[in-house]
Amino acid sequence: MHVLEVPGRRAGLLLVPPELTGPLPLLVLLHGAGGDAAGSLPVVRDLAGARGLLVLLPTSTAPTWDLLTGGVGPDVAALDAALADVFDRWAVGPVAIGGFSDGASYALSLGLANGDLADAVLAFSPGFAAPPARVGRPRIGVSHGTADAVLPVDRCGRRVVRQLGEGGYEVRYEEFGGPHVVPPGLAGQAVDWWPAGPG
């Protein structure tokens, strides 16, 4: 685990698998509102080593991501700098942008706008998607709990998936009987689905 220090911003983390064999899949995972990079570790720490992933865990400048508080700004700049550092230091294969809750909404918004970089978007319990532009056709994986009291599934996950389908995106949608969480099993399934490619 590497700590990524960005002057004037809260630190992020990078997980690097113990064995480096060729280009590695890179997952950028964005935390929910009020969280930070360390709070996302339980979701991906074991998966990173077991699946041989690079995992970039940024931390938002404010309590949540900039797009959700007024528009793309300092968080995108910090993410661009972190990605440049990762690409300079490691051989990177397919890229996915993922997140939970507010981080899932941000991942969808950034992923749809950067389909030339992101092969896939993994959105765990998103509220919405508001891309500033649409570039490319990333594959989309969405999961949402039917007992989610924070971002209710009917107003959020199901609506987002319907809009993505109407926009012509390939969407893999999983509902589970639970609250506003990322079940470990679904996280593993999403991580396995993404680098495998279309189908």
Buried (B, 14 or more C-beta within 10 A) or exposed (E): EEEBEBEEBBBBBBBBBEEEEEEBBBBBBBBBBEBBBBBBBEBBBEBBBEBBBBBBBBBBBBEBBBBBBEEBBBBBBBBEBBBEBBEEEBEBBBBBBBBBBBBBBBBBBBBBBBBEBBBBBBBBBBBBBBBEEEBEBBBBBBBBBBEBEBBBBEEBBBBBBEBBEEEEBBBBBBBBEBEBBBBEEBBBBBBEBBBEEEE
